[in-house]
Amino acid sequence: MNSTRYIRIKKKMPRRNRLSVMLNDSEQRALDNYCRKYNIQNRSKFVRETLMKDILHKFDNDSPTLFD
């Protein structure tokens, strides 16, 4: 299924909702190393996209199907 059916991103859709996440030292190091290794400039965008991709994937897997 196509995940884009759940969310339509408009060019100028302001983000007004804040989400804070606490990481322990090893999680922070892992995130820093990953961003450095893969040259990720915008960590906020990376975390947001990764989170939403997982959520949409689970929605797709949980949705009822006609033929199972």
PDB file of N, H, CA, C and O in Angstrom:
ATOM      1  N   MET A   1       0.826  -1.183   0.000  1.00  0.00           N
ATOM      2  CA  MET A   1       0.000   0.000   0.000  1.00  0.00           C
ATOM      3  C   MET A   1       0.866   1.241   0.000  1.00  0.00           C
ATOM      4  O   MET A   1       2.026   1.207   0.412  1.00  0.00           O
ATOM      5  N   ASN A   2       0.305   2.309  -0.455  1.00  0.00           N
ATOM      6  H   ASN A   2      -0.637   2.336  -0.790  1.00  0.00           H
ATOM      7  CA  ASN A   2       1.039   3.551  -0.554  1.00  0.00           C
ATOM      8  C   ASN A   2       0.843   4.376   0.714  1.00  0.00           C
ATOM      9  O   ASN A   2      -0.285   4.723   1.063  1.00  0.00           O
ATOM     10  N   SER A   3       1.941   4.691   1.403  1.00  0.00           N
ATOM     11  H   SER A   3       2.857   4.410   1.119  1.00  0.00           H
ATOM     12  CA  SER A   3       1.873   5.422   2.662  1.00  0.00           C
ATOM     13  C   SER A   3       1.437   6.857   2.476  1.00  0.00           C
ATOM     14  O   SER A   3       0.974   7.488   3.426  1.00  0.00           O
ATOM     15  N   THR A   4       1.575   7.386   1.277  1.00  0.00           N
ATOM     16  H   THR A   4       1.951   6.873   0.505  1.00  0.00           H
ATOM     17  CA  THR A   4       1.240   8.790   1.065  1.00  0.00           C
ATOM     18  C   THR A   4      -0.258   9.054   1.178  1.00  0.00           C
ATOM     19  O   THR A   4      -0.676  10.210   1.245  1.00  0.00           O
ATOM     20  N   ARG A   5      -1.061   8.012   1.199  1.00  0.00           N
ATOM     21  H   ARG A   5      -0.721   7.073   1.145  1.00  0.00           H
ATOM     22  CA  ARG A   5      -2.500   8.243   1.339  1.00  0.00           C
ATOM     23  C   ARG A   5      -2.847   8.754   2.734  1.00  0.00           C
ATOM     24  O   ARG A   5      -3.902   9.361   2.917  1.00  0.00           O
ATOM     25  N   TYR A   6      -1.995   8.525   3.704  1.00  0.00           N
ATOM     26  H   TYR A   6      -1.138   8.032   3.555  1.00  0.00           H
ATOM     27  CA  TYR A   6      -2.272   8.949   5.071  1.00  0.00           C
ATOM     28  C   TYR A   6      -1.895  10.396   5.328  1.00  0.00           C
ATOM     29  O   TYR A   6      -2.505  11.050   6.174  1.00  0.00           O
ATOM     30  N   ILE A   7      -0.919  10.898   4.628  1.00  0.00           N
ATOM     31  H   ILE A   7      -0.423  10.367   3.941  1.00  0.00           H
ATOM     32  CA  ILE A   7      -0.433  12.247   4.914  1.00  0.00           C
ATOM     33  C   ILE A   7      -0.091  12.936   3.608  1.00  0.00           C
ATOM     34  O   ILE A   7       0.596  12.379   2.752  1.00  0.00           O
ATOM     35  N   ARG A   8      -0.561  14.106   3.475  1.00  0.00           N
ATOM     36  H   ARG A   8      -1.120  14.559   4.169  1.00  0.00           H
ATOM     37  CA  ARG A   8      -0.244  14.937   2.314  1.00  0.00           C
ATOM     38  C   ARG A   8       0.537  16.143   2.830  1.00  0.00           C
ATOM     39  O   ARG A   8       0.006  16.961   3.582  1.00  0.00           O
ATOM     40  N   ILE A   9       1.767  16.244   2.432  1.00  0.00           N
ATOM     41  H   ILE A   9       2.198  15.580   1.822  1.00  0.00           H
ATOM     42  CA  ILE A   9       2.606  17.333   2.914  1.00  0.00           C
ATOM     43  C   ILE A   9       2.520  18.490   1.929  1.00  0.00           C
ATOM     44  O   ILE A   9       2.800  18.335   0.741  1.00  0.00           O
ATOM     45  N   LYS A  10       2.133  19.638   2.436  1.00  0.00           N
ATOM     46  H   LYS A  10       1.905  19.765   3.402  1.00  0.00           H
ATOM     47  CA  LYS A  10       2.074  20.833   1.614  1.00  0.00           C
ATOM     48  C   LYS A  10       3.383  21.590   1.777  1.00  0.00           C
ATOM     49  O   LYS A  10       4.065  21.460   2.793  1.00  0.00           O
ATOM     50  N   LYS A  11       3.722  22.372   0.782  1.00  0.00           N
ATOM     51  H   LYS A  11       3.168  22.478  -0.044  1.00  0.00           H
ATOM     52  CA  LYS A  11       4.995  23.100   0.793  1.00  0.00           C
ATOM     53  C   LYS A  11       5.130  23.992   2.028  1.00  0.00           C
ATOM     54  O   LYS A  11       6.181  23.996   2.669  1.00  0.00           O
ATOM     55  N   LYS A  12       4.098  24.736   2.366  1.00  0.00           N
ATOM     56  H   LYS A  12       3.244  24.733   1.846  1.00  0.00           H
ATOM     57  CA  LYS A  12       4.213  25.692   3.463  1.00  0.00           C
ATOM     58  C   LYS A  12       3.277  25.332   4.613  1.00  0.00           C
ATOM     59  O   LYS A  12       2.424  26.126   5.010  1.00  0.00           O
ATOM     60  N   MET A  13       3.452  24.139   5.132  1.00  0.00           N
ATOM     61  H   MET A  13       4.145  23.495   4.810  1.00  0.00           H
ATOM     62  CA  MET A  13       2.666  23.698   6.266  1.00  0.00           C
ATOM     63  C   MET A  13       3.516  23.898   7.515  1.00  0.00           C
ATOM     64  O   MET A  13       4.422  23.108   7.780  1.00  0.00           O
ATOM     65  N   PRO A  14       3.237  24.933   8.276  1.00  0.00           N
ATOM     66  CA  PRO A  14       4.089  25.219   9.434  1.00  0.00           C
ATOM     67  C   PRO A  14       3.966  24.141  10.509  1.00  0.00           C
ATOM     68  O   PRO A  14       2.892  23.581  10.728  1.00  0.00           O
ATOM     69  N   ARG A  15       5.057  23.871  11.156  1.00  0.00           N
ATOM     70  H   ARG A  15       5.929  24.327  10.978  1.00  0.00           H
ATOM     71  CA  ARG A  15       5.069  22.909  12.266  1.00  0.00           C
ATOM     72  C   ARG A  15       4.892  23.690  13.559  1.00  0.00           C
ATOM     73  O   ARG A  15       5.780  24.435  13.973  1.00  0.00           O
ATOM     74  N   ARG A  16       3.763  23.516  14.179  1.00  0.00           N
ATOM     75  H   ARG A  16       3.042  22.911  13.842  1.00  0.00           H
ATOM     76  CA  ARG A  16       3.455  24.263  15.402  1.00  0.00           C
ATOM     77  C   ARG A  16       3.503  23.387  16.644  1.00  0.00           C
ATOM     78  O   ARG A  16       3.384  23.893  17.760  1.00  0.00           O
ATOM     79  N   ASN A  17       3.672  22.096  16.470  1.00  0.00           N
ATOM     80  H   ASN A  17       3.768  21.685  15.564  1.00  0.00           H
ATOM     81  CA  ASN A  17       3.651  21.166  17.601  1.00  0.00           C
ATOM     82  C   ASN A  17       5.062  20.688  17.906  1.00  0.00           C
ATOM     83  O   ASN A  17       5.794  20.228  17.029  1.00  0.00           O
ATOM     84  N   ARG A  18       5.414  20.811  19.160  1.00  0.00           N
ATOM     85  H   ARG A  18       4.820  21.184  19.873  1.00  0.00           H
ATOM     86  CA  ARG A  18       6.757  20.455  19.589  1.00  0.00           C
ATOM     87  C   ARG A  18       6.760  19.084  20.241  1.00  0.00           C
ATOM     88  O   ARG A  18       5.826  18.710  20.951  1.00  0.00           O
ATOM     89  N   LEU A  19       7.825  18.345  19.984  1.00  0.00           N
ATOM     90  H   LEU A  19       8.584  18.649  19.407  1.00  0.00           H
ATOM     91  CA  LEU A  19       8.018  17.040  20.591  1.00  0.00           C
ATOM     92  C   LEU A  19       9.441  16.987  21.115  1.00  0.00           C
ATOM     93  O   LEU A  19      10.387  17.252  20.372  1.00  0.00           O
ATOM     94  N   SER A  20       9.600  16.655  22.363  1.00  0.00           N
ATOM     95  H   SER A  20       8.832  16.440  22.966  1.00  0.00           H
ATOM     96  CA  SER A  20      10.935  16.531  22.948  1.00  0.00           C
ATOM     97  C   SER A  20      11.234  15.065  23.210  1.00  0.00           C
ATOM     98  O   SER A  20      10.362  14.301  23.624  1.00  0.00           O
ATOM     99  N   VAL A  21      12.470  14.688  22.965  1.00  0.00           N
ATOM    100  H   VAL A  21      13.178  15.308  22.628  1.00  0.00           H
ATOM    101  CA  VAL A  21      12.889  13.309  23.165  1.00  0.00           C
ATOM    102  C   VAL A  21      14.166  13.317  23.992  1.00  0.00           C
ATOM    103  O   VAL A  21      15.092  14.080  23.716  1.00  0.00           O
ATOM    104  N   MET A  22      14.208  12.479  24.988  1.00  0.00           N
ATOM    105  H   MET A  22      13.456  11.859  25.212  1.00  0.00           H
ATOM    106  CA  MET A  22      15.404  12.341  25.816  1.00  0.00           C
ATOM    107  C   MET A  22      16.134  11.073  25.392  1.00  0.00           C
ATOM    108  O   MET A  22      15.516  10.023  25.217  1.00  0.00           O
ATOM    109  N   LEU A  23      17.452  11.173  25.226  1.00  0.00           N
ATOM    110  H   LEU A  23      17.955  12.026  25.368  1.00  0.00           H
ATOM    111  CA  LEU A  23      18.279  10.032  24.858  1.00  0.00           C
ATOM    112  C   LEU A  23      19.313   9.790  25.951  1.00  0.00           C
ATOM    113  O   LEU A  23      19.787  10.729  26.590  1.00  0.00           O
ATOM    114  N   ASN A  24      19.656   8.525  26.157  1.00  0.00           N
ATOM    115  H   ASN A  24      19.270   7.762  25.638  1.00  0.00           H
ATOM    116  CA  ASN A  24      20.767   8.264  27.072  1.00  0.00           C
ATOM    117  C   ASN A  24      22.071   8.478  26.297  1.00  0.00           C
ATOM    118  O   ASN A  24      22.048   8.757  25.099  1.00  0.00           O
ATOM    119  N   ASP A  25      23.196   8.347  26.983  1.00  0.00           N
ATOM    120  H   ASP A  25      23.215   8.121  27.957  1.00  0.00           H
ATOM    121  CA  ASP A  25      24.489   8.662  26.356  1.00  0.00           C
ATOM    122  C   ASP A  25      24.789   7.775  25.155  1.00  0.00           C
ATOM    123  O   ASP A  25      25.287   8.262  24.140  1.00  0.00           O
ATOM    124  N   SER A  26      24.497   6.489  25.251  1.00  0.00           N
ATOM    125  H   SER A  26      24.093   6.093  26.075  1.00  0.00           H
ATOM    126  CA  SER A  26      24.811   5.593  24.136  1.00  0.00           C
ATOM    127  C   SER A  26      23.888   5.846  22.938  1.00  0.00           C
ATOM    128  O   SER A  26      24.324   5.748  21.791  1.00  0.00           O
ATOM    129  N   GLU A  27      22.632   6.165  23.194  1.00  0.00           N
ATOM    130  H   GLU A  27      22.277   6.245  24.126  1.00  0.00           H
ATOM    131  CA  GLU A  27      21.717   6.498  22.100  1.00  0.00           C
ATOM    132  C   GLU A  27      22.156   7.778  21.401  1.00  0.00           C
ATOM    133  O   GLU A  27      22.106   7.874  20.175  1.00  0.00           O
ATOM    134  N   GLN A  28      22.582   8.751  22.179  1.00  0.00           N
ATOM    135  H   GLN A  28      22.623   8.673  23.176  1.00  0.00           H
ATOM    136  CA  GLN A  28      23.056  10.013  21.605  1.00  0.00           C
ATOM    137  C   GLN A  28      24.304   9.792  20.747  1.00  0.00           C
ATOM    138  O   GLN A  28      24.418  10.342  19.652  1.00  0.00           O
ATOM    139  N   ARG A  29      25.228   8.989  21.251  1.00  0.00           N
ATOM    140  H   ARG A  29      25.135   8.542  22.141  1.00  0.00           H
ATOM    141  CA  ARG A  29      26.442   8.681  20.472  1.00  0.00           C
ATOM    142  C   ARG A  29      26.091   7.961  19.174  1.00  0.00           C
ATOM    143  O   ARG A  29      26.660   8.250  18.121  1.00  0.00           O
ATOM    144  N   ALA A  30      25.148   7.021  19.258  1.00  0.00           N
ATOM    145  H   ALA A  30      24.686   6.787  20.113  1.00  0.00           H
ATOM    146  CA  ALA A  30      24.741   6.282  18.061  1.00  0.00           C
ATOM    147  C   ALA A  30      24.122   7.230  17.031  1.00  0.00           C
ATOM    148  O   ALA A  30      24.434   7.142  15.844  1.00  0.00           O
ATOM    149  N   LEU A  31      23.261   8.122  17.473  1.00  0.00           N
ATOM    150  H   LEU A  31      23.008   8.194  18.437  1.00  0.00           H
ATOM    151  CA  LEU A  31      22.651   9.087  16.561  1.00  0.00           C
ATOM    152  C   LEU A  31      23.706  10.011  15.953  1.00  0.00           C
ATOM    153  O   LEU A  31      23.695  10.266  14.749  1.00  0.00           O
ATOM    154  N   ASP A  32      24.606  10.506  16.780  1.00  0.00           N
ATOM    155  H   ASP A  32      24.615  10.299  17.759  1.00  0.00           H
ATOM    156  CA  ASP A  32      25.684  11.381  16.293  1.00  0.00           C
ATOM    157  C   ASP A  32      26.560  10.657  15.282  1.00  0.00           C
ATOM    158  O   ASP A  32      26.890  11.215  14.236  1.00  0.00           O
ATOM    159  N   ASN A  33      26.938   9.423  15.583  1.00  0.00           N
ATOM    160  H   ASN A  33      26.670   8.969  16.433  1.00  0.00           H
ATOM    161  CA  ASN A  33      27.779   8.647  14.660  1.00  0.00           C
ATOM    162  C   ASN A  33      27.063   8.386  13.343  1.00  0.00           C
ATOM    163  O   ASN A  33      27.666   8.490  12.275  1.00  0.00           O
ATOM    164  N   TYR A  34      25.787   8.049  13.414  1.00  0.00           N
ATOM    165  H   TYR A  34      25.297   7.964  14.281  1.00  0.00           H
ATOM    166  CA  TYR A  34      25.011   7.790  12.201  1.00  0.00           C
ATOM    167  C   TYR A  34      24.945   9.043  11.335  1.00  0.00           C
ATOM    168  O   TYR A  34      25.173   8.985  10.126  1.00  0.00           O
ATOM    169  N   CYS A  35      24.635  10.170  11.959  1.00  0.00           N
ATOM    170  H   CYS A  35      24.450  10.216  12.941  1.00  0.00           H
ATOM    171  CA  CYS A  35      24.527  11.428  11.209  1.00  0.00           C
ATOM    172  C   CYS A  35      25.869  11.822  10.599  1.00  0.00           C
ATOM    173  O   CYS A  35      25.917  12.340   9.484  1.00  0.00           O
ATOM    174  N   ARG A  36      26.942  11.582  11.317  1.00  0.00           N
ATOM    175  H   ARG A  36      26.903  11.162  12.224  1.00  0.00           H
ATOM    176  CA  ARG A  36      28.270  11.897  10.796  1.00  0.00           C
ATOM    177  C   ARG A  36      28.622  10.969   9.636  1.00  0.00           C
ATOM    178  O   ARG A  36      29.116  11.420   8.603  1.00  0.00           O
ATOM    179  N   LYS A  37      28.365   9.673   9.808  1.00  0.00           N
ATOM    180  H   LYS A  37      27.964   9.306  10.648  1.00  0.00           H
ATOM    181  CA  LYS A  37      28.713   8.680   8.786  1.00  0.00           C
ATOM    182  C   LYS A  37      27.953   8.916   7.484  1.00  0.00           C
ATOM    183  O   LYS A  37      28.525   8.800   6.400  1.00  0.00           O
ATOM    184  N   TYR A  38      26.664   9.246   7.587  1.00  0.00           N
ATOM    185  H   TYR A  38      26.199   9.340   8.468  1.00  0.00           H
ATOM    186  CA  TYR A  38      25.824   9.409   6.405  1.00  0.00           C
ATOM    187  C   TYR A  38      25.607  10.874   6.034  1.00  0.00           C
ATOM    188  O   TYR A  38      24.729  11.198   5.235  1.00  0.00           O
ATOM    189  N   ASN A  39      26.405  11.742   6.615  1.00  0.00           N
ATOM    190  H   ASN A  39      27.118  11.478   7.264  1.00  0.00           H
ATOM    191  CA  ASN A  39      26.408  13.174   6.282  1.00  0.00           C
ATOM    192  C   ASN A  39      25.005  13.792   6.369  1.00  0.00           C
ATOM    193  O   ASN A  39      24.554  14.479   5.452  1.00  0.00           O
ATOM    194  N   ILE A  40      24.341  13.535   7.472  1.00  0.00           N
ATOM    195  H   ILE A  40      24.707  12.977   8.217  1.00  0.00           H
ATOM    196  CA  ILE A  40      23.013  14.090   7.699  1.00  0.00           C
ATOM    197  C   ILE A  40      23.190  15.453   8.349  1.00  0.00           C
ATOM    198  O   ILE A  40      23.702  15.564   9.463  1.00  0.00           O
ATOM    199  N   GLN A  41      22.760  16.481   7.640  1.00  0.00           N
ATOM    200  H   GLN A  41      22.344  16.391   6.735  1.00  0.00           H
ATOM    201  CA  GLN A  41      22.935  17.856   8.100  1.00  0.00           C
ATOM    202  C   GLN A  41      21.826  18.287   9.061  1.00  0.00           C
ATOM    203  O   GLN A  41      22.071  19.056   9.991  1.00  0.00           O
ATOM    204  N   ASN A  42      20.622  17.797   8.838  1.00  0.00           N
ATOM    205  H   ASN A  42      20.423  17.173   8.082  1.00  0.00           H
ATOM    206  CA  ASN A  42      19.465  18.227   9.611  1.00  0.00           C
ATOM    207  C   ASN A  42      18.924  17.040  10.419  1.00  0.00           C
ATOM    208  O   ASN A  42      18.142  16.232   9.920  1.00  0.00           O
ATOM    209  N   ARG A  43      19.360  16.959  11.674  1.00  0.00           N
ATOM    210  H   ARG A  43      19.996  17.616  12.080  1.00  0.00           H
ATOM    211  CA  ARG A  43      18.953  15.830  12.520  1.00  0.00           C
ATOM    212  C   ARG A  43      17.462  15.829  12.803  1.00  0.00           C
ATOM    213  O   ARG A  43      16.836  14.769  12.848  1.00  0.00           O
ATOM    214  N   SER A  44      16.894  17.002  12.992  1.00  0.00           N
ATOM    215  H   SER A  44      17.403  17.863  12.955  1.00  0.00           H
ATOM    216  CA  SER A  44      15.465  17.103  13.276  1.00  0.00           C
ATOM    217  C   SER A  44      14.650  16.515  12.122  1.00  0.00           C
ATOM    218  O   SER A  44      13.722  15.738  12.344  1.00  0.00           O
ATOM    219  N   LYS A  45      14.997  16.885  10.904  1.00  0.00           N
ATOM    220  H   LYS A  45      15.752  17.516  10.723  1.00  0.00           H
ATOM    221  CA  LYS A  45      14.308  16.362   9.727  1.00  0.00           C
ATOM    222  C   LYS A  45      14.500  14.850   9.620  1.00  0.00           C
ATOM    223  O   LYS A  45      13.562  14.121   9.300  1.00  0.00           O
ATOM    224  N   PHE A  46      15.707  14.389   9.885  1.00  0.00           N
ATOM    225  H   PHE A  46      16.469  14.981  10.145  1.00  0.00           H
ATOM    226  CA  PHE A  46      16.000  12.956   9.815  1.00  0.00           C
ATOM    227  C   PHE A  46      15.155  12.172  10.821  1.00  0.00           C
ATOM    228  O   PHE A  46      14.547  11.163  10.464  1.00  0.00           O
ATOM    229  N   VAL A  47      15.112  12.623  12.062  1.00  0.00           N
ATOM    230  H   VAL A  47      15.606  13.443  12.353  1.00  0.00           H
ATOM    231  CA  VAL A  47      14.352  11.925  13.108  1.00  0.00           C
ATOM    232  C   VAL A  47      12.862  11.965  12.781  1.00  0.00           C
ATOM    233  O   VAL A  47      12.166  10.960  12.925  1.00  0.00           O
ATOM    234  N   ARG A  48      12.376  13.117  12.346  1.00  0.00           N
ATOM    235  H   ARG A  48      12.942  13.934  12.230  1.00  0.00           H
ATOM    236  CA  ARG A  48      10.960  13.255  12.001  1.00  0.00           C
ATOM    237  C   ARG A  48      10.582  12.312  10.856  1.00  0.00           C
ATOM    238  O   ARG A  48       9.581  11.601  10.947  1.00  0.00           O
ATOM    239  N   GLU A  49      11.364  12.300   9.796  1.00  0.00           N
ATOM    240  H   GLU A  49      12.177  12.878   9.723  1.00  0.00           H
ATOM    241  CA  GLU A  49      11.059  11.444   8.647  1.00  0.00           C
ATOM    242  C   GLU A  49      11.163   9.962   8.999  1.00  0.00           C
ATOM    243  O   GLU A  49      10.354   9.155   8.542  1.00  0.00           O
ATOM    244  N   THR A  50      12.151   9.607   9.804  1.00  0.00           N
ATOM    245  H   THR A  50      12.808  10.263  10.175  1.00  0.00           H
ATOM    246  CA  THR A  50      12.326   8.211  10.206  1.00  0.00           C
ATOM    247  C   THR A  50      11.159   7.748  11.070  1.00  0.00           C
ATOM    248  O   THR A  50      10.645   6.643  10.892  1.00  0.00           O
ATOM    249  N   LEU A  51      10.751   8.586  11.992  1.00  0.00           N
ATOM    250  H   LEU A  51      11.168   9.483  12.137  1.00  0.00           H
ATOM    251  CA  LEU A  51       9.616   8.271  12.859  1.00  0.00           C
ATOM    252  C   LEU A  51       8.330   8.118  12.053  1.00  0.00           C
ATOM    253  O   LEU A  51       7.602   7.139  12.218  1.00  0.00           O
ATOM    254  N   MET A  52       8.055   9.079  11.188  1.00  0.00           N
ATOM    255  H   MET A  52       8.647   9.874  11.053  1.00  0.00           H
ATOM    256  CA  MET A  52       6.823   9.040  10.405  1.00  0.00           C
ATOM    257  C   MET A  52       6.816   7.870   9.429  1.00  0.00           C
ATOM    258  O   MET A  52       5.766   7.280   9.180  1.00  0.00           O
ATOM    259  N   LYS A  53       7.971   7.532   8.878  1.00  0.00           N
ATOM    260  H   LYS A  53       8.824   8.012   9.080  1.00  0.00           H
ATOM    261  CA  LYS A  53       8.055   6.394   7.963  1.00  0.00           C
ATOM    262  C   LYS A  53       7.670   5.106   8.691  1.00  0.00           C
ATOM    263  O   LYS A  53       6.956   4.271   8.135  1.00  0.00           O
ATOM    264  N   ASP A  54       8.131   4.943   9.914  1.00  0.00           N
ATOM    265  H   ASP A  54       8.711   5.621  10.365  1.00  0.00           H
ATOM    266  CA  ASP A  54       7.802   3.750  10.696  1.00  0.00           C
ATOM    267  C   ASP A  54       6.318   3.729  11.061  1.00  0.00           C
ATOM    268  O   ASP A  54       5.673   2.684  10.984  1.00  0.00           O
ATOM    269  N   ILE A  55       5.786   4.866  11.452  1.00  0.00           N
ATOM    270  H   ILE A  55       6.310   5.715  11.515  1.00  0.00           H
ATOM    271  CA  ILE A  55       4.364   4.951  11.807  1.00  0.00           C
ATOM    272  C   ILE A  55       3.486   4.613  10.607  1.00  0.00           C
ATOM    273  O   ILE A  55       2.543   3.829  10.724  1.00  0.00           O
ATOM    274  N   LEU A  56       3.793   5.202   9.460  1.00  0.00           N
ATOM    275  H   LEU A  56       4.559   5.838   9.365  1.00  0.00           H
ATOM    276  CA  LEU A  56       2.993   4.940   8.261  1.00  0.00           C
ATOM    277  C   LEU A  56       3.111   3.492   7.809  1.00  0.00           C
ATOM    278  O   LEU A  56       2.146   2.906   7.317  1.00  0.00           O
ATOM    279  N   HIS A  57       4.293   2.920   7.978  1.00  0.00           N
ATOM    280  H   HIS A  57       5.077   3.396   8.378  1.00  0.00           H
ATOM    281  CA  HIS A  57       4.488   1.510   7.633  1.00  0.00           C
ATOM    282  C   HIS A  57       3.604   0.621   8.512  1.00  0.00           C
ATOM    283  O   HIS A  57       2.992  -0.327   8.020  1.00  0.00           O
ATOM    284  N   LYS A  58       3.539   0.923   9.800  1.00  0.00           N
ATOM    285  H   LYS A  58       4.037   1.692  10.200  1.00  0.00           H
ATOM    286  CA  LYS A  58       2.685   0.144  10.701  1.00  0.00           C
ATOM    287  C   LYS A  58       1.211   0.331  10.362  1.00  0.00           C
ATOM    288  O   LYS A  58       0.433  -0.621  10.429  1.00  0.00           O
ATOM    289  N   PHE A  59       0.821   1.556   9.998  1.00  0.00           N
ATOM    290  H   PHE A  59       1.452   2.329   9.943  1.00  0.00           H
ATOM    291  CA  PHE A  59      -0.562   1.780   9.561  1.00  0.00           C
ATOM    292  C   PHE A  59      -0.890   0.910   8.356  1.00  0.00           C
ATOM    293  O   PHE A  59      -1.950   0.286   8.300  1.00  0.00           O
ATOM    294  N   ASP A  60       0.023   0.871   7.398  1.00  0.00           N
ATOM    295  H   ASP A  60       0.884   1.377   7.443  1.00  0.00           H
ATOM    296  CA  ASP A  60      -0.199   0.044   6.206  1.00  0.00           C
ATOM    297  C   ASP A  60      -0.334  -1.426   6.568  1.00  0.00           C
ATOM    298  O   ASP A  60      -1.189  -2.123   6.022  1.00  0.00           O
ATOM    299  N   ASN A  61       0.494  -1.900   7.474  1.00  0.00           N
ATOM    300  H   ASN A  61       1.189  -1.334   7.918  1.00  0.00           H
ATOM    301  CA  ASN A  61       0.445  -3.315   7.867  1.00  0.00           C
ATOM    302  C   ASN A  61      -0.811  -3.649   8.674  1.00  0.00           C
ATOM    303  O   ASN A  61      -1.302  -4.776   8.623  1.00  0.00           O
ATOM    304  N   ASP A  62      -1.325  -2.676   9.411  1.00  0.00           N
ATOM    305  H   ASP A  62      -0.925  -1.760   9.453  1.00  0.00           H
ATOM    306  CA  ASP A  62      -2.495  -2.910  10.258  1.00  0.00           C
ATOM    307  C   ASP A  62      -3.813  -2.730   9.526  1.00  0.00           C
ATOM    308  O   ASP A  62      -4.859  -3.144  10.026  1.00  0.00           O
ATOM    309  N   SER A  63      -3.778  -2.129   8.368  1.00  0.00           N
ATOM    310  H   SER A  63      -2.929  -1.793   7.962  1.00  0.00           H
ATOM    311  CA  SER A  63      -5.028  -1.856   7.675  1.00  0.00           C
ATOM    312  C   SER A  63      -5.654  -3.163   7.178  1.00  0.00           C
ATOM    313  O   SER A  63      -4.943  -4.080   6.766  1.00  0.00           O
ATOM    314  N   PRO A  64      -6.962  -3.240   7.220  1.00  0.00           N
ATOM    315  CA  PRO A  64      -7.634  -4.462   6.777  1.00  0.00           C
ATOM    316  C   PRO A  64      -7.461  -4.654   5.264  1.00  0.00           C
ATOM    317  O   PRO A  64      -7.415  -3.694   4.496  1.00  0.00           O
ATOM    318  N   THR A  65      -7.368  -5.902   4.874  1.00  0.00           N
ATOM    319  H   THR A  65      -7.405  -6.683   5.498  1.00  0.00           H
ATOM    320  CA  THR A  65      -7.258  -6.215   3.447  1.00  0.00           C
ATOM    321  C   THR A  65      -8.431  -7.102   3.055  1.00  0.00           C
ATOM    322  O   THR A  65      -8.989  -7.824   3.881  1.00  0.00           O
ATOM    323  N   LEU A  66      -8.779  -7.035   1.831  1.00  0.00           N
ATOM    324  H   LEU A  66      -8.326  -6.448   1.160  1.00  0.00           H
ATOM    325  CA  LEU A  66      -9.909  -7.798   1.340  1.00  0.00           C
ATOM    326  C   LEU A  66      -9.583  -9.297   1.258  1.00  0.00           C
ATOM    327  O   LEU A  66     -10.389 -10.140   1.650  1.00  0.00           O
ATOM    328  N   PHE A  67      -8.388  -9.612   0.741  1.00  0.00           N
ATOM    329  H   PHE A  67      -7.732  -8.927   0.423  1.00  0.00           H
ATOM    330  CA  PHE A  67      -7.979 -11.009   0.587  1.00  0.00           C
ATOM    331  C   PHE A  67      -6.699 -11.244   1.355  1.00  0.00           C
ATOM    332  O   PHE A  67      -5.639 -10.746   0.977  1.00  0.00           O
ATOM    333  N   ASP A  68      -6.796 -11.989   2.417  1.00  0.00           N
ATOM    334  H   ASP A  68      -7.657 -12.394   2.724  1.00  0.00           H
ATOM    335  CA  ASP A  68      -5.591 -12.326   3.207  1.00  0.00           C
ATOM    336  C   ASP A  68      -5.252 -13.766   3.093  1.00  0.00           C
ATOM    337  O   ASP A  68      -4.275 -14.219   3.689  1.00  0.00           O
TER     338      ASP A  68
END
